[in-house]
Amino acid sequence: MMLPFQLWKDLRWVTIPGCIFAAYIILGIAAIGREIENPFGMDVNDLPLEAYCEELECDIDYIMSNPIAKPDEFFRTGMNMPMYPLSHKSFEGWMARSKQDIRDALMTKTKADMKVRSSFAMARVDADGEVEKHHAVLQQQDA
């Protein structure tokens, strides 16, 4: 608040744009700080915590739905298929490939998994009986 009065003697009429510029920078840093303090929510630039939790829930459900494998049987029978939905090759089959082939396959697997998971996403209803906005937006994007 006192900046214009301190600059008036040296800058005269340049004081007005200078103070506007300084206020813009200071208020911008304050706005960035507010966003960093609260990264989760439903705003456009917030982190999708709900999507992270749903993905984790799907992964845990998948892990828990499979029977416990005995390590010796698992590796000897070739049941260890790290890229299962897209490839039926065992771990040894992937070890013979180049790093770039493995990276490309992992990217393809990730994109395919996200499409499958979004197709299983169900709209959640809050206490008032309304569908939450985040899920409605996801379902509109998938349609």
PEKASUL-V564167 format. One record per residue. N is the residue number from 0. RES is the residue in three letters. D_LAST is the distance of its C-alpha to the last C-alpha in whole Angstrom. Layout:
n->N res->RES d_last->D_LAST
n->N res->RES d_last->D_LAST
This chain:
n->0 res->MET d_last->52
n->1 res->MET d_last->55
n->2 res->LEU d_last->54
n->3 res->PRO d_last->55
n->4 res->PHE d_last->58
n->5 res->GLN d_last->59
n->6 res->LEU d_last->58
n->7 res->TRP d_last->59
n->8 res->LYS d_last->63
n->9 res->ASP d_last->62
n->10 res->LEU d_last->59
n->11 res->ARG d_last->59
n->12 res->TRP d_last->57
n->13 res->VAL d_last->54
n->14 res->THR d_last->54
n->15 res->ILE d_last->51
n->16 res->PRO d_last->49
n->17 res->GLY d_last->50
n->18 res->CYS d_last->49
n->19 res->ILE d_last->46
n->20 res->PHE d_last->45
n->21 res->ALA d_last->46
n->22 res->ALA d_last->44
n->23 res->TYR d_last->41
n->24 res->ILE d_last->41
n->25 res->ILE d_last->43
n->26 res->LEU d_last->40
n->27 res->GLY d_last->37
n->28 res->ILE d_last->39
n->29 res->ALA d_last->38
n->30 res->ALA d_last->35
n->31 res->ILE d_last->34
n->32 res->GLY d_last->36
n->33 res->ARG d_last->34
n->34 res->GLU d_last->31
n->35 res->ILE d_last->32
n->36 res->GLU d_last->34
n->37 res->ASN d_last->31
n->38 res->PRO d_last->28
n->39 res->PHE d_last->25
n->40 res->GLY d_last->24
n->41 res->MET d_last->21
n->42 res->ASP d_last->22
n->43 res->VAL d_last->20
n->44 res->ASN d_last->23
n->45 res->ASP d_last->23
n->46 res->LEU d_last->23
n->47 res->PRO d_last->20
n->48 res->LEU d_last->22
n->49 res->GLU d_last->20
n->50 res->ALA d_last->17
n->51 res->TYR d_last->21
n->52 res->CYS d_last->22
n->53 res->GLU d_last->19
n->54 res->GLU d_last->20
n->55 res->LEU d_last->23
n->56 res->GLU d_last->23
n->57 res->CYS d_last->21
n->58 res->ASP d_last->24
n->59 res->ILE d_last->26
n->60 res->ASP d_last->25
n->61 res->TYR d_last->25
n->62 res->ILE d_last->29
n->63 res->MET d_last->30
n->64 res->SER d_last->29
n->65 res->ASN d_last->31
n->66 res->PRO d_last->35
n->67 res->ILE d_last->37
n->68 res->ALA d_last->38
n->69 res->LYS d_last->42
n->70 res->PRO d_last->42
n->71 res->ASP d_last->45
n->72 res->GLU d_last->43
n->73 res->PHE d_last->39
n->74 res->PHE d_last->41
n->75 res->ARG d_last->43
n->76 res->THR d_last->41
n->77 res->GLY d_last->38
n->78 res->MET d_last->35
n->79 res->ASN d_last->35
n->80 res->MET d_last->32
n->81 res->PRO d_last->30
n->82 res->MET d_last->27
n->83 res->TYR d_last->27
n->84 res->PRO d_last->23
n->85 res->LEU d_last->24
n->86 res->SER d_last->28
n->87 res->HIS d_last->30
n->88 res->LYS d_last->33
n->89 res->SER d_last->35
n->90 res->PHE d_last->36
n->91 res->GLU d_last->39
n->92 res->GLY d_last->37
n->93 res->TRP d_last->35
n->94 res->MET d_last->38
n->95 res->ALA d_last->40
n->96 res->ARG d_last->37
n->97 res->SER d_last->37
n->98 res->LYS d_last->35
n->99 res->GLN d_last->33
n->100 res->ASP d_last->32
n->101 res->ILE d_last->31
n->102 res->ARG d_last->29
n->103 res->ASP d_last->27
n->104 res->ALA d_last->26
n->105 res->LEU d_last->25
n->106 res->MET d_last->23
n->107 res->THR d_last->21
n->108 res->LYS d_last->21
n->109 res->THR d_last->20
n->110 res->LYS d_last->17
n->111 res->ALA d_last->16
n->112 res->ASP d_last->17
n->113 res->MET d_last->15
n->114 res->LYS d_last->12
n->115 res->VAL d_last->13
n->116 res->ARG d_last->14
n->117 res->SER d_last->11
n->118 res->SER d_last->10
n->119 res->PHE d_last->13
n->120 res->ALA d_last->12
n->121 res->MET d_last->13
n->122 res->ALA d_last->14
n->123 res->ARG d_last->17
n->124 res->VAL d_last->20
n->125 res->ASP d_last->23
n->126 res->ALA d_last->26
n->127 res->ASP d_last->26
n->128 res->GLY d_last->23
n->129 res->GLU d_last->20
n->130 res->VAL d_last->17
n->131 res->GLU d_last->17
n->132 res->LYS d_last->15
n->133 res->HIS d_last->15
n->134 res->HIS d_last->12
n->135 res->ALA d_last->11
n->136 res->VAL d_last->10
n->137 res->LEU d_last->9
n->138 res->GLN d_last->6
n->139 res->GLN d_last->5
n->140 res->GLN d_last->6
n->141 res->ASP d_last->4
n->142 res->ALA d_last->0
